[in-house]
Amino acid sequence: MEGLSSTAEMDWEYTNDIGSMAQTFPSSKISPYFRPPFGTEGARMRQRLVANLNNANAHIVGWSIDVEDWLWAESSTPEKQLEAFKRDLKAGGNLVVMHYLYESTVGYLEEFIRLAKASGKQLMRVDQCMEDPGAPPLT
């Protein structure tokens, strides 16, 4: 999004992303956390996110574990998602990006969780990871 030529184009993207999430998860509040497409971020994106959410505490959040579902989920080798997860976890990764739209990715979720716990990681929500004072306490 940082490469878009105008703030109007960025606002359109944010409006559609926020609207899509609200439609998919109607009972949820709008999150102040945004995962940028392709992991690309910049000052304009941060400024426009704050403006579109009308929330000075909005944050762009990256990741350090990519299951590469965008590459493997619909291929003949969806199990490579597990390999990608293990590789990034072994390299010290601690925040995962994956897409719920892929059936195979959702199918591997329990294994991802098992592997993370076995490595000593504590599972938590993004707001807990960001130490948001409004987040529920870790249990």
Biotite code that builds the C-alpha atoms (Angstrom):
import biotite.structure as struc

atoms = struc.array([
    struc.Atom([0.000, 0.000, 0.000], chain_id="A", res_id=1, res_name="MET", atom_name="CA", element="C"),
    struc.Atom([2.899, 2.358, 0.637], chain_id="A", res_id=2, res_name="GLU", atom_name="CA", element="C"),
    struc.Atom([3.495, 2.351, -3.119], chain_id="A", res_id=3, res_name="GLY", atom_name="CA", element="C"),
    struc.Atom([0.025, 3.670, -3.945], chain_id="A", res_id=4, res_name="LEU", atom_name="CA", element="C"),
    struc.Atom([0.170, 7.087, -5.532], chain_id="A", res_id=5, res_name="SER", atom_name="CA", element="C"),
    struc.Atom([-2.328, 8.918, -3.341], chain_id="A", res_id=6, res_name="SER", atom_name="CA", element="C"),
    struc.Atom([-3.705, 8.942, 0.177], chain_id="A", res_id=7, res_name="THR", atom_name="CA", element="C"),
    struc.Atom([-7.182, 8.517, -1.364], chain_id="A", res_id=8, res_name="ALA", atom_name="CA", element="C"),
    struc.Atom([-6.082, 5.151, -2.765], chain_id="A", res_id=9, res_name="GLU", atom_name="CA", element="C"),
    struc.Atom([-4.694, 4.141, 0.626], chain_id="A", res_id=10, res_name="MET", atom_name="CA", element="C"),
    struc.Atom([-7.902, 5.247, 2.337], chain_id="A", res_id=11, res_name="ASP", atom_name="CA", element="C"),
    struc.Atom([-9.916, 3.152, -0.137], chain_id="A", res_id=12, res_name="TRP", atom_name="CA", element="C"),
    struc.Atom([-7.813, 0.087, 0.740], chain_id="A", res_id=13, res_name="GLU", atom_name="CA", element="C"),
    struc.Atom([-8.195, 0.651, 4.478], chain_id="A", res_id=14, res_name="TYR", atom_name="CA", element="C"),
    struc.Atom([-11.941, 1.278, 4.165], chain_id="A", res_id=15, res_name="THR", atom_name="CA", element="C"),
    struc.Atom([-12.405, -1.945, 2.223], chain_id="A", res_id=16, res_name="ASN", atom_name="CA", element="C"),
    struc.Atom([-10.155, -3.992, 4.529], chain_id="A", res_id=17, res_name="ASP", atom_name="CA", element="C"),
    struc.Atom([-11.891, -2.684, 7.649], chain_id="A", res_id=18, res_name="ILE", atom_name="CA", element="C"),
    struc.Atom([-15.317, -3.208, 6.052], chain_id="A", res_id=19, res_name="GLY", atom_name="CA", element="C"),
    struc.Atom([-14.454, -6.755, 5.037], chain_id="A", res_id=20, res_name="SER", atom_name="CA", element="C"),
    struc.Atom([-13.365, -7.642, 8.569], chain_id="A", res_id=21, res_name="MET", atom_name="CA", element="C"),
    struc.Atom([-16.508, -6.053, 10.039], chain_id="A", res_id=22, res_name="ALA", atom_name="CA", element="C"),
    struc.Atom([-18.651, -8.065, 7.629], chain_id="A", res_id=23, res_name="GLN", atom_name="CA", element="C"),
    struc.Atom([-16.787, -11.328, 8.317], chain_id="A", res_id=24, res_name="THR", atom_name="CA", element="C"),
    struc.Atom([-16.689, -10.829, 12.091], chain_id="A", res_id=25, res_name="PHE", atom_name="CA", element="C"),
    struc.Atom([-19.747, -8.639, 12.832], chain_id="A", res_id=26, res_name="PRO", atom_name="CA", element="C"),
    struc.Atom([-19.682, -9.082, 16.607], chain_id="A", res_id=27, res_name="SER", atom_name="CA", element="C"),
    struc.Atom([-16.039, -8.031, 16.934], chain_id="A", res_id=28, res_name="SER", atom_name="CA", element="C"),
    struc.Atom([-14.803, -4.532, 17.600], chain_id="A", res_id=29, res_name="LYS", atom_name="CA", element="C"),
    struc.Atom([-12.567, -2.927, 14.999], chain_id="A", res_id=30, res_name="ILE", atom_name="CA", element="C"),
    struc.Atom([-8.985, -3.780, 15.822], chain_id="A", res_id=31, res_name="SER", atom_name="CA", element="C"),
    struc.Atom([-6.376, -1.020, 16.103], chain_id="A", res_id=32, res_name="PRO", atom_name="CA", element="C"),
    struc.Atom([-3.828, -3.518, 14.726], chain_id="A", res_id=33, res_name="TYR", atom_name="CA", element="C"),
    struc.Atom([-3.247, -3.928, 11.002], chain_id="A", res_id=34, res_name="PHE", atom_name="CA", element="C"),
    struc.Atom([-1.086, -6.435, 9.173], chain_id="A", res_id=35, res_name="ARG", atom_name="CA", element="C"),
    struc.Atom([0.088, -4.775, 5.954], chain_id="A", res_id=36, res_name="PRO", atom_name="CA", element="C"),
    struc.Atom([-0.142, -6.618, 2.650], chain_id="A", res_id=37, res_name="PRO", atom_name="CA", element="C"),
    struc.Atom([3.206, -8.214, 1.773], chain_id="A", res_id=38, res_name="PHE", atom_name="CA", element="C"),
    struc.Atom([4.664, -6.796, 5.001], chain_id="A", res_id=39, res_name="GLY", atom_name="CA", element="C"),
    struc.Atom([5.376, -3.465, 3.346], chain_id="A", res_id=40, res_name="THR", atom_name="CA", element="C"),
    struc.Atom([4.881, -0.442, 5.551], chain_id="A", res_id=41, res_name="GLU", atom_name="CA", element="C"),
    struc.Atom([5.871, 3.170, 5.741], chain_id="A", res_id=42, res_name="GLY", atom_name="CA", element="C"),
    struc.Atom([5.067, 6.515, 7.318], chain_id="A", res_id=43, res_name="ALA", atom_name="CA", element="C"),
    struc.Atom([2.132, 7.261, 4.993], chain_id="A", res_id=44, res_name="ARG", atom_name="CA", element="C"),
    struc.Atom([0.555, 3.894, 5.805], chain_id="A", res_id=45, res_name="MET", atom_name="CA", element="C"),
    struc.Atom([0.854, 4.512, 9.541], chain_id="A", res_id=46, res_name="ARG", atom_name="CA", element="C"),
    struc.Atom([-0.596, 8.020, 9.200], chain_id="A", res_id=47, res_name="GLN", atom_name="CA", element="C"),
    struc.Atom([-3.520, 6.843, 7.071], chain_id="A", res_id=48, res_name="ARG", atom_name="CA", element="C"),
    struc.Atom([-4.260, 3.915, 9.402], chain_id="A", res_id=49, res_name="LEU", atom_name="CA", element="C"),
    struc.Atom([-4.536, 6.292, 12.361], chain_id="A", res_id=50, res_name="VAL", atom_name="CA", element="C"),
    struc.Atom([-6.774, 8.596, 10.308], chain_id="A", res_id=51, res_name="ALA", atom_name="CA", element="C"),
    struc.Atom([-9.022, 5.815, 8.988], chain_id="A", res_id=52, res_name="ASN", atom_name="CA", element="C"),
    struc.Atom([-9.491, 4.221, 12.390], chain_id="A", res_id=53, res_name="LEU", atom_name="CA", element="C"),
    struc.Atom([-9.661, 7.604, 14.123], chain_id="A", res_id=54, res_name="ASN", atom_name="CA", element="C"),
    struc.Atom([-7.402, 6.018, 16.719], chain_id="A", res_id=55, res_name="ASN", atom_name="CA", element="C"),
    struc.Atom([-4.031, 7.499, 17.638], chain_id="A", res_id=56, res_name="ALA", atom_name="CA", element="C"),
    struc.Atom([-3.068, 4.118, 19.123], chain_id="A", res_id=57, res_name="ASN", atom_name="CA", element="C"),
    struc.Atom([-3.412, 2.203, 15.842], chain_id="A", res_id=58, res_name="ALA", atom_name="CA", element="C"),
    struc.Atom([-0.396, 0.046, 14.996], chain_id="A", res_id=59, res_name="HIS", atom_name="CA", element="C"),
    struc.Atom([0.947, -1.739, 11.963], chain_id="A", res_id=60, res_name="ILE", atom_name="CA", element="C"),
    struc.Atom([2.085, -5.203, 13.028], chain_id="A", res_id=61, res_name="VAL", atom_name="CA", element="C"),
    struc.Atom([4.610, -7.377, 11.222], chain_id="A", res_id=62, res_name="GLY", atom_name="CA", element="C"),
    struc.Atom([5.404, -11.052, 11.586], chain_id="A", res_id=63, res_name="TRP", atom_name="CA", element="C"),
    struc.Atom([8.426, -13.287, 11.892], chain_id="A", res_id=64, res_name="SER", atom_name="CA", element="C"),
    struc.Atom([6.856, -16.633, 10.964], chain_id="A", res_id=65, res_name="ILE", atom_name="CA", element="C"),
    struc.Atom([5.302, -16.993, 7.525], chain_id="A", res_id=66, res_name="ASP", atom_name="CA", element="C"),
    struc.Atom([3.637, -20.345, 6.841], chain_id="A", res_id=67, res_name="VAL", atom_name="CA", element="C"),
    struc.Atom([3.761, -19.386, 3.152], chain_id="A", res_id=68, res_name="GLU", atom_name="CA", element="C"),
    struc.Atom([0.164, -20.478, 2.670], chain_id="A", res_id=69, res_name="ASP", atom_name="CA", element="C"),
    struc.Atom([-0.055, -18.005, -0.203], chain_id="A", res_id=70, res_name="TRP", atom_name="CA", element="C"),
    struc.Atom([2.471, -20.262, -1.956], chain_id="A", res_id=71, res_name="LEU", atom_name="CA", element="C"),
    struc.Atom([1.666, -23.780, -0.732], chain_id="A", res_id=72, res_name="TRP", atom_name="CA", element="C"),
    struc.Atom([-1.948, -23.959, 0.514], chain_id="A", res_id=73, res_name="ALA", atom_name="CA", element="C"),
    struc.Atom([-3.525, -24.708, -2.843], chain_id="A", res_id=74, res_name="GLU", atom_name="CA", element="C"),
    struc.Atom([-0.552, -26.528, -4.341], chain_id="A", res_id=75, res_name="SER", atom_name="CA", element="C"),
    struc.Atom([0.083, -30.249, -4.571], chain_id="A", res_id=76, res_name="SER", atom_name="CA", element="C"),
    struc.Atom([2.391, -29.887, -1.535], chain_id="A", res_id=77, res_name="THR", atom_name="CA", element="C"),
    struc.Atom([0.414, -27.980, 1.130], chain_id="A", res_id=78, res_name="PRO", atom_name="CA", element="C"),
    struc.Atom([2.499, -29.698, 3.830], chain_id="A", res_id=79, res_name="GLU", atom_name="CA", element="C"),
    struc.Atom([5.312, -27.284, 2.929], chain_id="A", res_id=80, res_name="LYS", atom_name="CA", element="C"),
    struc.Atom([3.429, -24.830, 5.146], chain_id="A", res_id=81, res_name="GLN", atom_name="CA", element="C"),
    struc.Atom([4.591, -26.934, 8.098], chain_id="A", res_id=82, res_name="LEU", atom_name="CA", element="C"),
    struc.Atom([8.171, -26.820, 6.829], chain_id="A", res_id=83, res_name="GLU", atom_name="CA", element="C"),
    struc.Atom([7.994, -23.020, 6.514], chain_id="A", res_id=84, res_name="ALA", atom_name="CA", element="C"),
    struc.Atom([6.538, -22.727, 10.018], chain_id="A", res_id=85, res_name="PHE", atom_name="CA", element="C"),
    struc.Atom([9.245, -24.959, 11.510], chain_id="A", res_id=86, res_name="LYS", atom_name="CA", element="C"),
    struc.Atom([12.014, -23.078, 9.656], chain_id="A", res_id=87, res_name="ARG", atom_name="CA", element="C"),
    struc.Atom([10.900, -19.657, 10.885], chain_id="A", res_id=88, res_name="ASP", atom_name="CA", element="C"),
    struc.Atom([10.174, -20.924, 14.406], chain_id="A", res_id=89, res_name="LEU", atom_name="CA", element="C"),
    struc.Atom([13.674, -22.423, 14.605], chain_id="A", res_id=90, res_name="LYS", atom_name="CA", element="C"),
    struc.Atom([15.116, -19.081, 13.446], chain_id="A", res_id=91, res_name="ALA", atom_name="CA", element="C"),
    struc.Atom([13.512, -17.385, 16.457], chain_id="A", res_id=92, res_name="GLY", atom_name="CA", element="C"),
    struc.Atom([10.214, -16.321, 14.936], chain_id="A", res_id=93, res_name="GLY", atom_name="CA", element="C"),
    struc.Atom([7.439, -15.488, 17.334], chain_id="A", res_id=94, res_name="ASN", atom_name="CA", element="C"),
    struc.Atom([4.513, -13.884, 15.474], chain_id="A", res_id=95, res_name="LEU", atom_name="CA", element="C"),
    struc.Atom([2.746, -15.855, 12.741], chain_id="A", res_id=96, res_name="VAL", atom_name="CA", element="C"),
    struc.Atom([1.014, -14.716, 9.573], chain_id="A", res_id=97, res_name="VAL", atom_name="CA", element="C"),
    struc.Atom([-1.458, -17.107, 7.989], chain_id="A", res_id=98, res_name="MET", atom_name="CA", element="C"),
    struc.Atom([-4.727, -16.798, 6.112], chain_id="A", res_id=99, res_name="HIS", atom_name="CA", element="C"),
    struc.Atom([-7.965, -18.362, 7.329], chain_id="A", res_id=100, res_name="TYR", atom_name="CA", element="C"),
    struc.Atom([-9.264, -18.510, 3.747], chain_id="A", res_id=101, res_name="LEU", atom_name="CA", element="C"),
    struc.Atom([-7.190, -21.596, 2.932], chain_id="A", res_id=102, res_name="TYR", atom_name="CA", element="C"),
    struc.Atom([-8.679, -24.893, 4.099], chain_id="A", res_id=103, res_name="GLU", atom_name="CA", element="C"),
    struc.Atom([-5.284, -26.583, 4.319], chain_id="A", res_id=104, res_name="SER", atom_name="CA", element="C"),
    struc.Atom([-3.889, -23.767, 6.481], chain_id="A", res_id=105, res_name="THR", atom_name="CA", element="C"),
    struc.Atom([-6.817, -24.038, 8.874], chain_id="A", res_id=106, res_name="VAL", atom_name="CA", element="C"),
    struc.Atom([-6.260, -27.795, 8.885], chain_id="A", res_id=107, res_name="GLY", atom_name="CA", element="C"),
    struc.Atom([-2.659, -27.311, 10.045], chain_id="A", res_id=108, res_name="TYR", atom_name="CA", element="C"),
    struc.Atom([-3.558, -24.841, 12.803], chain_id="A", res_id=109, res_name="LEU", atom_name="CA", element="C"),
    struc.Atom([-3.543, -27.421, 15.609], chain_id="A", res_id=110, res_name="GLU", atom_name="CA", element="C"),
    struc.Atom([-0.110, -28.641, 14.493], chain_id="A", res_id=111, res_name="GLU", atom_name="CA", element="C"),
    struc.Atom([1.212, -25.053, 14.356], chain_id="A", res_id=112, res_name="PHE", atom_name="CA", element="C"),
    struc.Atom([-0.030, -24.547, 17.914], chain_id="A", res_id=113, res_name="ILE", atom_name="CA", element="C"),
    struc.Atom([1.485, -27.835, 19.106], chain_id="A", res_id=114, res_name="ARG", atom_name="CA", element="C"),
    struc.Atom([4.859, -26.940, 17.573], chain_id="A", res_id=115, res_name="LEU", atom_name="CA", element="C"),
    struc.Atom([4.828, -23.436, 19.069], chain_id="A", res_id=116, res_name="ALA", atom_name="CA", element="C"),
    struc.Atom([3.997, -24.722, 22.544], chain_id="A", res_id=117, res_name="LYS", atom_name="CA", element="C"),
    struc.Atom([6.621, -27.473, 22.269], chain_id="A", res_id=118, res_name="ALA", atom_name="CA", element="C"),
    struc.Atom([9.233, -24.785, 21.546], chain_id="A", res_id=119, res_name="SER", atom_name="CA", element="C"),
    struc.Atom([8.310, -22.974, 24.764], chain_id="A", res_id=120, res_name="GLY", atom_name="CA", element="C"),
    struc.Atom([6.287, -20.198, 23.135], chain_id="A", res_id=121, res_name="LYS", atom_name="CA", element="C"),
    struc.Atom([3.252, -18.809, 24.926], chain_id="A", res_id=122, res_name="GLN", atom_name="CA", element="C"),
    struc.Atom([0.241, -18.281, 22.712], chain_id="A", res_id=123, res_name="LEU", atom_name="CA", element="C"),
    struc.Atom([-1.404, -14.900, 23.019], chain_id="A", res_id=124, res_name="MET", atom_name="CA", element="C"),
    struc.Atom([-3.478, -12.365, 21.161], chain_id="A", res_id=125, res_name="ARG", atom_name="CA", element="C"),
    struc.Atom([-1.867, -9.522, 19.234], chain_id="A", res_id=126, res_name="VAL", atom_name="CA", element="C"),
    struc.Atom([-3.077, -6.958, 21.767], chain_id="A", res_id=127, res_name="ASP", atom_name="CA", element="C"),
    struc.Atom([-1.402, -8.975, 24.531], chain_id="A", res_id=128, res_name="GLN", atom_name="CA", element="C"),
    struc.Atom([1.790, -9.234, 22.479], chain_id="A", res_id=129, res_name="CYS", atom_name="CA", element="C"),
    struc.Atom([1.744, -5.453, 22.023], chain_id="A", res_id=130, res_name="MET", atom_name="CA", element="C"),
    struc.Atom([1.208, -4.991, 25.783], chain_id="A", res_id=131, res_name="GLU", atom_name="CA", element="C"),
    struc.Atom([-2.010, -3.085, 25.157], chain_id="A", res_id=132, res_name="ASP", atom_name="CA", element="C"),
    struc.Atom([-3.327, -1.921, 28.548], chain_id="A", res_id=133, res_name="PRO", atom_name="CA", element="C"),
    struc.Atom([-6.855, -2.887, 27.424], chain_id="A", res_id=134, res_name="GLY", atom_name="CA", element="C"),
    struc.Atom([-5.871, -6.479, 26.623], chain_id="A", res_id=135, res_name="ALA", atom_name="CA", element="C"),
    struc.Atom([-7.012, -9.273, 28.907], chain_id="A", res_id=136, res_name="PRO", atom_name="CA", element="C"),
    struc.Atom([-4.329, -10.631, 31.221], chain_id="A", res_id=137, res_name="PRO", atom_name="CA", element="C"),
    struc.Atom([-2.269, -13.589, 30.089], chain_id="A", res_id=138, res_name="LEU", atom_name="CA", element="C"),
    struc.Atom([-3.275, -16.846, 31.702], chain_id="A", res_id=139, res_name="THR", atom_name="CA", element="C"),
])
